[in-house]
Amino acid sequence: MRIAFVTAELAPIVSVGGLAAAAAGLVAELRRQGVDVEVVLPDYGPGGDGARLDDEHVDELHVPDWAGPAYVRSGVHPVAGHVNLIDVPGIARPHPYVDATGEGWPDNAHRFFAFSRAAAALVQRTQPDVVHVNDWHTGTVLAALADPPPSVFSIHNLAHQGHADGAWLGLLGPRAWHYEWWGGVNALTGAVALADAVVAVSPTYATEIVTPEGGFGVDHALRMRGDALVGILNGIDTDVWDPAADPHLAATFGPKDLAGRAVNRAALDERFGFPADDVPLATLVTRLTHQKGV
């Protein structure tokens, strides 16, 4: 089976939030199970070594004038494996989503709609068995495919939906009318309507987002999908998150030898100037956002 996996983030190439880790973990596990996964990412620009590929070749993608010129740079990343990086006008930025002040780039809709149109052109060229799109940034891939393969849409963060002017309905593709939302465009609800399966990132999240309290205004659109909406719990890649082999720790440890935990705690206390007495240490790994309870 061949899957075209289209995402705005994939660790370690580009990582802003949980989407990058979830996408990387799923791709790695599918490949371990023998699935042929073609990763499709925006080419955000040089930004260090993250986007350097071996055995690289570049091809042009045929897209409408508003989305082009578009090119795909394909090759092997030392960690992420084989990937396809798509360049369209405006997609390359120092940060994928926001400027130096933390405000979203004003042309984000154009940037990701153009990327999605180019990704759809790549899907049409390669004819995968399944196309898997993630969050609103890639939702309009399904608008551009008149006769798509079976499709999956994963919702990682329902709060961000890709709202845009209704004029886009005439540009997104042959199935654009599914994206109409109160006179405008909603990239997320269109993908919800078109995907053969809609996946939330946990069973609990799947039950939350179909309620008015947790649905961010689109709970009705999600309820309309019935059993096509499922929740599959995000896991972790235990090859990456393994304290017995983590080179970033001061000392490794495992379930049969926990001595390294005390060494790591001491190293952390020293690095950050914490008091060395025996008191609990609470940590939180999260974005600083209202959604996370900060």
C-alpha positions in Angstrom: 0.0 0.0 0.0 1.2 3.5 -0.8 0.0 6.5 1.2 0.5 10.2 0.4 0.9 11.8 3.8 0.4 15.5 3.5 1.2 17.7 6.5 2.4 21.2 7.4 4.9 19.8 10.0 7.1 16.7 10.4 9.8 16.4 13.1 12.7 17.0 12.8 12.4 18.9 9.5 9.9 21.5 10.8 8.4 21.3 14.3 6.2 23.9 15.9 3.8 21.8 18.0 2.3 18.4 18.5 1.5 18.0 14.8 5.1 17.5 14.0 5.7 14.8 16.6 2.4 13.0 15.8 3.1 13.0 12.1 6.6 11.8 12.5 5.6 9.0 14.9 2.8 7.8 12.6 4.9 7.8 9.5 7.7 5.9 11.2 5.3 3.3 12.6 3.5 2.8 9.2 6.9 2.3 7.5 7.9 -0.2 10.2 4.8 -2.1 9.2 5.9 -2.2 5.6 3.6 0.6 4.3 5.1 2.8 1.6 4.6 6.4 2.9 5.2 9.4 0.7 5.6 12.4 3.0 4.6 15.7 1.4 5.6 18.9 3.2 5.9 22.6 2.5 9.5 23.7 1.7 9.8 26.6 4.2 13.3 27.5 3.1 16.9 26.9 4.2 16.4 27.5 8.0 19.5 25.3 8.9 20.1 21.7 8.0 16.6 20.4 8.5 15.6 20.5 4.9 18.8 19.2 3.3 18.2 16.0 1.3 20.4 13.4 -0.2 19.8 12.0 -3.7 17.7 15.1 -4.4 15.8 15.9 -7.6 13.4 18.7 -8.5 10.3 18.5 -10.6 7.8 21.1 -11.7 4.1 20.6 -10.7 1.3 21.8 -12.9 -1.0 24.1 -11.0 -3.2 27.1 -11.8 -1.5 30.5 -12.1 -2.6 31.7 -8.7 -0.8 28.7 -7.0 2.4 28.7 -9.0 5.0 28.2 -10.1 5.2 25.1 -8.0 8.1 22.7 -7.6 8.7 19.5 -5.6 12.1 18.7 -4.2 12.3 15.0 -3.4 15.0 13.1 -1.6 16.1 11.4 1.5 16.3 13.1 4.9 18.8 11.5 7.3 16.1 11.2 10.0 12.7 11.5 8.3 13.6 9.3 5.3 12.2 9.9 1.9 10.2 13.2 1.7 8.8 15.6 -0.9 9.2 19.3 -0.1 6.9 21.6 -2.1 7.8 25.1 -3.0 5.1 27.6 -4.0 5.2 31.4 -3.9 5.3 32.7 -0.4 5.5 29.4 1.4 9.2 29.9 2.5 9.2 31.9 5.7 11.4 32.1 8.9 8.4 30.6 10.8 5.7 28.5 9.2 2.8 30.4 10.6 3.6 33.6 12.4 5.8 36.7 12.1 8.3 38.0 14.6 5.5 39.6 16.7 3.6 36.3 17.0 0.9 37.4 14.6 -0.1 35.1 11.8 1.2 35.9 8.3 -1.6 37.8 6.6 -1.3 35.6 3.5 -1.5 32.3 5.3 -4.6 31.2 3.5 -3.0 31.8 0.1 0.2 30.1 1.1 -1.4 26.9 2.3 -4.1 26.8 -0.3 -1.4 27.0 -3.0 0.7 24.4 -1.2 -2.4 22.1 -1.0 -3.1 22.6 -4.7 0.4 21.6 -5.6 0.2 18.6 -3.2 -3.0 17.6 -5.1 -1.0 17.8 -8.4 1.6 15.5 -6.9 -1.1 13.1 -5.8 -2.6 13.1 -9.3 0.9 12.3 -10.7 1.8 9.5 -8.2 -1.6 7.9 -7.8 -1.3 6.6 -4.2 -3.7 4.1 -2.7 -4.7 6.5 0.1 -4.2 10.2 0.7 -3.9 11.3 4.3 -4.2 15.1 5.1 -3.7 16.8 8.4 -5.3 19.9 9.9 -6.6 22.9 7.9 -3.2 23.6 6.2 -3.7 20.6 4.0 -7.5 20.3 4.0 -8.0 21.8 0.5 -6.0 19.1 -1.1 -9.4 17.2 -1.3 -11.0 20.2 -3.0 -8.6 19.9 -6.0 -9.1 16.1 -6.5 -12.1 15.4 -8.7 -11.6 11.7 -8.5 -9.5 11.1 -5.4 -8.2 7.9 -3.9 -9.7 6.9 -0.4 -8.9 9.7 2.0 -8.2 10.3 5.7 -8.4 13.7 7.4 -6.7 13.9 10.9 -7.7 16.7 13.2 -4.9 17.6 15.6 -6.2 21.1 16.6 -9.8 22.0 15.9 -9.3 25.6 17.0 -7.4 26.5 13.8 -9.7 26.1 10.8 -8.3 28.1 7.9 -11.0 30.7 7.4 -10.7 32.7 4.2 -12.7 34.9 1.9 -15.5 33.3 -0.1 -13.8 34.3 -3.4 -11.6 31.3 -2.9 -14.5 29.0 -3.7 -13.9 29.7 -7.4 -10.2 28.7 -7.2 -9.8 25.7 -4.9 -10.9 23.1 -7.3 -13.8 21.0 -8.6 -15.1 20.1 -5.1 -14.6 23.6 -3.6 -18.3 24.0 -2.8 -17.9 21.7 0.2 -15.7 24.4 1.8 -18.4 27.1 1.9 -18.9 28.3 5.4 -21.3 31.2 6.2 -20.3 33.0 3.0 -16.6 32.3 3.4 -14.3 29.3 3.2 -13.4 26.9 6.0 -10.6 24.6 5.0 -11.2 22.3 7.9 -14.9 21.7 7.6 -14.5 21.1 3.8 -12.0 18.3 4.6 -14.3 16.9 7.2 -17.1 16.8 4.7 -15.0 15.1 1.9 -12.7 12.7 3.7 -13.7 9.0 3.8 -12.5 8.9 7.4 -12.0 11.7 9.9 -9.6 10.9 12.8 -9.3 12.9 16.0 -6.2 12.4 18.1 -7.8 10.5 20.9 -11.1 8.9 21.6 -11.8 11.5 24.3 -11.1 14.3 21.8 -13.5 12.7 19.3 -16.3 12.9 21.9 -15.4 16.5 22.9 -15.4 18.0 19.5 -18.9 17.0 18.6 -20.3 19.1 21.5 -21.1 22.8 21.4 -18.6 23.3 24.3 -15.7 21.6 22.6 -16.6 22.0 18.9 -15.2 25.5 18.2 -18.3 26.3 16.2 -18.1 23.3 13.9 -19.6 20.6 16.1 -22.6 20.2 13.8 -20.4 19.5 10.8 -18.5 16.9 12.7 -21.7 15.2 14.0 -22.9 15.0 10.4 -20.1 12.5 9.7 -21.5 10.0 12.2 -19.4 6.8 12.4 -16.9 8.2 9.9 -15.4 10.3 12.8 -13.3 8.2 15.1 -10.7 8.9 17.8 -7.3 7.1 17.8 -5.0 7.8 20.7 -1.7 9.5 19.8 1.2 7.5 21.1 5.0 8.1 21.3 7.8 6.7 19.2 9.6 4.6 21.7 12.7 4.4 19.5 13.0 8.2 20.0 11.6 8.7 23.5 13.7 5.9 25.2 15.6 7.1 28.3 17.8 4.0 28.1 19.3 5.2 24.8 18.7 9.0 24.8 22.0 10.8 24.0 20.6 14.1 25.4 20.4 12.9 29.0 23.2 13.3 31.5 22.7 9.6 32.4 20.6 6.9 30.7 18.2 4.7 32.7 15.6 2.0 32.3 13.0 0.1 34.3 15.6 -2.3 35.7 18.1 0.4 36.7 16.7 3.8 37.8 19.9 5.2 39.2 20.3 7.6 36.2 17.2 9.5 37.3 19.0 11.0 40.3 21.9 11.9 38.1 19.6 13.7 35.7 17.8 15.5 38.4 21.1 16.8 39.8 22.2 17.9 36.4 18.9 19.7 35.9 19.2 21.4 39.3 22.7 22.6 38.5 21.9 23.8 35.0 18.9 25.9 36.1 20.1 26.9 39.6 17.3 25.0 41.4 17.8 24.3 45.1 19.5 20.9 45.6 17.3 19.8 48.4 15.0 16.9 48.0 11.8 18.6 46.8 9.4 17.5 44.0 10.0 18.9 40.6 6.9 19.5 38.3 7.4 19.9 34.6 5.1 20.8 31.7 5.8 20.3 28.0 3.3 22.4 26.1 2.7 25.4 24.0 1.9 28.5 26.0 -1.7 28.7 24.9 -5.2 29.0 26.5 -6.1 25.6 25.1 -3.5 23.9 27.3 -4.7 25.6 30.5 -1.8 28.0 30.8 
